[in-house]
Amino acid sequence: MSESFHIVCPHCSAVNRIASTRLDERPKCGKCHQALFSAHPVELNSSNFQQHISRNDIPVLVDFWAAWCGPCKMMAPVFKQAAAQLEPRVRLAKVNTETEQAIGAKYGVRSIPTLILFQNGRELVRQAGATSAADIVRWAQTHI
């Protein structure tokens, strides 16, 4: 019998149970029927943040950023590249600290961009500053 994972849909936030052997088979959400993994970071906000970091059985790597931040803008495409390499074993997500100030404050985000890796709702590790896709992938894989 194979192990199963709870995966939160990036589109409707429904929790799906997926057999571990099916993660690489491009599973779809049972509620909205969209792909559970699309190689794009998920935009998180106050209404879906907690669901994604606490109900996903895979680690969630969150990029805390702001639109006015030059290094954040430079890192956005490489974070997307990292999503393509890390999914479906890691969910990548983004939080705009300008529009979601309470989330940034709750986690003590003092500089941006900041990456925080969560597992089962708990922070595992964080890193501040812009970095390359290869370094994001290596860093995440080291800590999961």
Secondary structure, 3 states (H helix, E strand, C coil): CCCEEEEECCCCCCEEEEEHHHHHHCCECCCCCCECCCCCCEEECCCCHHHHHHHCCCCEEEEEECCCCHHHHHHHHHHHHHHHHHCCCCEEEEEECCCCHHHHHHCCCCCCCEEEEEECCEEEEEEECCCCHHHHHHHHHHHC
